[in-house]
Amino acid sequence: GKKINPYISGELLYLYSTDNDPFDEYRVSFGIEVDLPKKNSINLFYIFKKESIADLDPNEINIIGFRYISKI
């Protein structure tokens, strides 16, 4: 059979040269990867990204994706 690999990850962007509110951006993602026969796989994922956290109106980005991977 098929092998299913769930995953979750997070990133935090730190601005080195800023004294006030040095954390400027973060990303959280989770998804599932399914191995298919003959070294192929599919990946379904969701990413949430928030930029310019210190601003009054920070940018929020939502991404839903599908990826097909074929290894030679």
C-alpha positions as CSV (number, residue, x, y, z in Angstrom):
1,G,0.0,0.0,0.0
2,K,-0.1,3.6,0.1
3,K,1.7,5.6,2.8
4,I,0.1,8.7,4.2
5,N,2.3,11.4,5.9
6,P,0.6,14.3,7.7
7,Y,2.7,17.3,8.6
8,I,2.5,20.7,10.3
9,S,5.1,23.5,10.3
10,G,5.5,27.1,11.3
11,E,7.9,30.0,10.7
12,L,8.4,33.3,12.5
13,L,10.3,36.1,10.8
14,Y,12.4,38.3,13.2
15,L,13.6,41.7,12.1
16,Y,17.1,42.1,13.5
17,S,17.5,45.9,13.1
18,T,14.2,46.8,14.7
19,D,13.8,47.8,18.4
20,N,10.0,47.9,18.5
21,D,8.0,44.8,17.6
22,P,10.8,42.9,15.9
23,F,8.5,40.0,14.9
24,D,7.1,41.0,11.5
25,E,5.7,37.9,9.9
26,Y,4.6,34.3,10.6
27,R,3.5,31.3,8.5
28,V,1.7,28.2,9.5
29,S,1.1,25.3,7.2
30,F,-0.3,21.8,7.4
31,G,-1.0,19.1,4.9
32,I,-1.0,15.5,3.9
33,E,1.3,13.7,1.5
34,V,0.2,10.4,0.0
35,D,2.8,8.1,-1.6
36,L,1.6,6.5,-4.9
37,P,3.1,3.6,-6.9
38,K,6.2,4.1,-9.1
39,K,7.8,6.8,-7.0
40,N,4.9,9.3,-7.4
41,S,3.1,11.2,-4.7
42,I,0.5,13.9,-4.2
43,N,0.4,16.6,-1.5
44,L,-2.6,18.6,-0.3
45,F,-1.8,21.6,1.9
46,Y,-3.0,24.8,3.5
47,I,-0.8,27.8,4.3
48,F,-1.7,30.8,6.4
49,K,0.6,33.8,6.3
50,K,0.4,37.1,8.2
51,E,2.8,39.9,7.2
52,S,3.5,43.3,8.8
53,I,2.2,42.3,12.2
54,A,3.1,45.6,13.8
55,D,0.9,47.6,11.3
56,L,-2.7,48.5,12.2
57,D,-3.9,46.6,9.1
58,P,-1.6,43.5,8.7
59,N,-1.7,41.5,5.4
60,E,-3.2,38.0,5.7
61,I,-2.7,35.4,2.9
62,N,-4.5,32.0,2.7
63,I,-3.2,29.4,0.2
64,I,-4.8,26.0,-0.5
65,G,-2.7,23.8,-2.8
66,F,-2.3,20.5,-4.6
67,R,1.0,19.2,-5.7
68,Y,1.9,16.2,-7.8
69,I,5.4,14.9,-7.5
70,S,7.0,12.3,-9.9
71,K,10.6,11.1,-9.2
72,I,12.7,9.8,-12.0
